[in-house]
Amino acid sequence: MADSPIIASGTVTTLLGLTEPQMVRFVRAQDWPDYRAQQILRWLYQRRARALTDMTDLPMHDRMALSPSTKVGRSAQTTILSSQDGTRKLLLMLDDGLTIEAVLIPDEDRLTLCVSTQVGCMLDCGFCLTGRMGLKRNLKLHEIIDQILTAQDLLSSDEHITNLVFMGMGEPLANVESLKAAVTALTNKPWGLGWSRRRLTVSTAGLASRLPEVAALGVNLAISLNATTEEQRRALMPAASEIASLKSLLAACRRYPLAPRQRLTFEYVLLADVNDHAADARRLIQLLRAMRCKVNLIPFNEFPGSPFRRPSEQAVLRFQSILRDAGLDAFVRKSRGRDVLGACGQLGELPSNRPSLTLTPIETRC
């Protein structure tokens, strides 16, 4: 992240947007001792403070002096859409009026949070609603972290997030500096959330040149593949295909350094009569041969205006069976939150000329 000055005359400093080195410079600018940096960071991350006045172990006169020139950086308004299957979609309004989405997904003994890294997306994958929005802008560090802290605010006493996936709106590797800073904060033990890097997964639609930066983070990597030929990939994922061909992407995956018990995840959205044929499955086997990996099969989650259809359960199981018979670990990902457009590929704004869906009850928090 850029090492720019923290405070300038007339500006407001967003505390949640500061990395640890930046926070140290911030407290030094106030002529405070360095230990104040971790003190403030603990309030932000571990106690989820929403205002400077909440930080009760800072002297009152210091808190009052800083209040006009600082803010925490938490969203003032969050709307929760509750699915019939227990999934909760969070819509967070940003300072500029734009909205981002995160999703809490329950599954037996796991609770996964799906987090966004951009408003919209720089890519134009045809099967993804977010891609139809185009890219509005990258999210800042505090806007990524706020999704996680807000989700934690919603949990009951017997709930805790077990896994976090950067698979929401946007291409995470197109906002890699904010992603790195977020991972650092999430895994920091003294003042951050102290999560194991094994619980974090970064997904990419194929920015092959940036895979080494994911490897350096020590988190899990998921590659959104969805095609078994160059022609098919260009048709389904034109922008991603232009950035990296199928051949170059898979070559980068083969070079990817894996820890002894780690493996790559390849995600494959199954589209009825497009990429769900037996021939596609056989080509996928060849593409992934000798890789230490697993495949997550994702039956297409429909949204208004999409030309694609969800394949039948029979077609999905047939595709999975072909992969498994060849020795590939292949799993069918359950579609969660479809009734609130919270499933994979459904995040984002519906075009204004498309019919909307009837959503389940809404709760608004301020």
N, C-alpha and C positions, 0 to 999 in steps of 0.2 A: 504494500500500500504506500502511496506517495508520502514522503516525509515533509509535508508542508506545514507552515505555521498553524498553530491551533487557534489562536485568538487574534482577531483584527478588530479595529475600532468599529463599533456599530453592528457587529455580527453577533449571532446567538450560537453558542457552542452546544452541539448535541452530544451529551455525555456517552450515551450508548453507542455512538458512532466512533468512539476513540479506541484504538488498540492500546495495549499496555504501555508501550513506549510513548505513545501520544498522551496518554493519561499522566505519565510521569512528567512530561514537559508542561502539561496543563497545571498540575499542582505546584510545580516550581515557579510558574508564572505568577502564582498567587502568593509566593514566598511561604509555601507550606512545606513541611517535611515530606520526603519521598514516600513514607509509609501511607500517606493519605491516598496515594494512587490505588493501591490494592484495597484499601478501606472502601473507597467509592465503588470500585469494580465489584466487590462482594455485595454491596447494596444493590447494584444494578442486576447482577446475574443470579445470585443465590437467594436474595430476599425480594427480588423483582419489584424494587421501589419504582414508583411512578412519578415522584416529585423529589426535588432536592430537600424539601422540608421534612421528608420521611427519614432522612439519614441522621438519626438522633445522636450518634456519637461524634458528629461534626459540631463544633461550637455554633451556637445559634447566630451569632453576629456574622460568621463566615457564610452560613447558609443564606441569610438574608442579603448579604452583600452580593452573592453570586446569582440570586434568583432572577434578576432582570436580564442577565447576559447568558444564562444557560437553560437548557431543558433536558429532560431525560431522553426523550425520543420514542416514547411508547404511543401507539395509536390511540386516539381519543374515542374512536367508534369501531366496534366490531359487531358484525351480524353473524349469527350462527344458524345454519340450516341443518336440521336434524333428520337423518334418513331413517327409514323403517328398520334397517338392519343395524342401527347403532352408530353408523358413521356420522361424524360431525364435520361439516364444511364451514370454515371460518373465512369471512370476507372482511378484510381489514382496509379501512380507508386511510390513505396516505395524506400527508400535509398538502399536496398539490391537487387533491380531489380524486386521484386515480385509486383504483381498488386492486388488491391482490388477494389470492386465495391460498389457503393451506387446508389440509384434510387430516383429521384424526381417524384412523382406521383400526377398529378392534378385530382381532382374529384369535379365538381361543385364549392362549396364554400370552399373546403379544398385543401391544398397542403401538402402532406405527404412526409417525407424523410425517406427512408429505409436505415439503416446503418449497416455496417459489424463490427464484433468483432474479427474475425479470418481470416487468409489466408487459404482457404479451410475449412475443418470441421473435428472434431474428430469423428463425427457420420457418419454412412453409410446408411442413409435412401435411399431406392432404387429409389424413385420418385424425388430425388433432385440432380441436376447437381453438386452442391457444394460438396455433399458427395462423389462423384466419384473422387474428387481431392485428398482426404485424407487431413490430417492436415499438413500444412506447418509450421505454428507457430501462437501464439496468437498475437493480435495487442497490441501495446503500447498505453498509454493514448493519446499521441499527434497524433497517426495515426487514432484513433477513432474521436477525436475532429476535425481533419483536414477535414474529410468528410463533417462535418456540416458547417464549415467555408467556404469551397470551394463551397458547394451548395449555400450558401448565396451570395457568389461573383457572381453567375450566375443569380441571380434574377433581374427582372426588378423592376422599382420603385413602381409598383402597385402590386407586389407579396410579400408574406411573408409565411414562413413555419408555418402551423397550428398544425401539429402533427409530432412526430418523433417516429419511431418504430425500435427497435433493432431486425430486422428480416432478415438482409442481410446474407452475408456469415458467417458461423460459428455458434456455440452454445454459446450464451452470458454467460450462467452460468458456462461455462468451463473457462471463462476469467473474473471471477467475480470481482477481485480487480480493474482491469482497468475499468470495467463497473461501479462500485461504484464511482470511481474518476470522470468518465465522467458525470454521473448523477449529482454529486455535482457541477461540473463546469457549467453544462447546466442550473441548477436551482438557482445558486447563483445570487443575485440581485446587490450587490455593484460592482462586477467586472466581473461576468459571463454573461450568456445570459438571465438570469432572467425568464426562462420558468416555467410555472406551472407543477408540477409533474403529473397532470391529463392529460397533453398533451404527456406524454412519456409512451411507452408500451415496455415491455421486453417480448420476446417470448422464450420459452424453449421447447425442444423436450422431456423433461421429467426428468430433474435432480431433483428428488423429494426432496432430502435432502437439497437442497439449496433454496427451495422456501421461507423459513423464511427470508433469506437475501434479497429477492426481496420485501417481505412485509415491511421490515425495511426501504426500500428506498421510500416507499409511491407512487410508480408508478403503472400503470396498468400491469396486468399479462395476457399473452396469452399462452395457452398450446396446443402444436401441437399433437393432439390425433391420428387421421387417422385410427384407428382400434377399433373394438368392442369386440374382443376376444384376449386372450393371444397368441394363435397360429397365428392369423392374424398380431398382432403387432410384434411378433418375425420375421415373414416373411418380413414385410415391413420396420421395423426399428430395425434390430438385435442388434446394439450396444446400442441404447436407451433402448431397452427391457431388456438387460442384466444389465444395470445400475439400472433400476427401472421397475418392472412389472406393468402391467396395474392396478392391484389391489392396489399396494402400491402407485402408482402415484395418483390415484383417492382418496385414503385415505388422502394423503397429501393435495390434493385440498380441501377436505371437512374440513380439519383443518385450512385452510388458513384464516387469519383474514381479513375481508372485512370492509371498511368504510361503513357508512349507505347507501350511494347512489352508492357504487361501486359493480361491479360484475366481475366474471371471464369470460374470453373469451376462448372458445375451438375452435381450428382450425381443420378442417377435409378436407383433400385433397381427392376429389372423383376420383377414378380410375375406368374406364369402366370395368364392369364385374368382379371386384375384391372386392370392398368395397362399392358399390353403390346400393346394392339390398334393397328391402323393409325390409328384415330381419335385415340387418345392421342398418337401421334407427330405427327399433323397439328396438334393443339391445342398441343403443345409448341413446334412451329415458330412458331406465331403468338405464343405467350407470350414467346419469346426474340427475336423479330424486331428487327433493328437493334441488338442488344446485341453488344458485343465480348466473345465468350465461346466456350467449348467445352463439350461435354457428355460426361461419363463415364457410360456405361451399365454398371450393376452387376447381372448376373443374381443373383437372390436366393440367398443361401447358407443352406441349410436347417439347422435345429437341432431337436432332439427337442421335441415338443409344439407346434411352430408349425403354424398352419392353412394357411400359404402354401406354394406349390410353386415350384421353379425352372423357368423357361420353357425350352423346347427351344432348341437352338442355332439352328435355323432361324428361330424366332420372334424371337430376339435380333438376328440378322443382318438380318431383314426390317425391324425397327424402326430399326436403324442406317442401313439403306439409304434409308429414307424421309427421315430427317434429313439425310443427306449429299446426297441429290438436291436438297434445298431450300437447300443451301449452308452447312449447319451442320457444324462440325467435331465429329464424334461418334466416340468411341472406346469399345470394349468392354474394361472392366477385367478383367484375369485374376484368377481366384479363387485365392488362395494360402493354404496352411495350413488347408484345410478339414478335413483329417483330425485336426487338433488343436484344432478350433474357434478358429482364428486368423484367419479371413477376415472381411471386412466384415460387421458385424451379428452376429457370433458370440461376441463377448467378453462374459464375465460368468458368473454362477453358474447352472447348470441347476437348475430346481426339484427338490426332493428326491423328488418323486413321479414324476419323469420318468426314463426309461431313460438311462443314460449311454453315451457313445461309448467305444470302445476306442482309447486314445491311444498314440502311438508312444513310444519310449523316453524316460525322464525322467532328467535329471541335476539334482542338487541341489547348490547352492553355498552355503557359509556364510562 
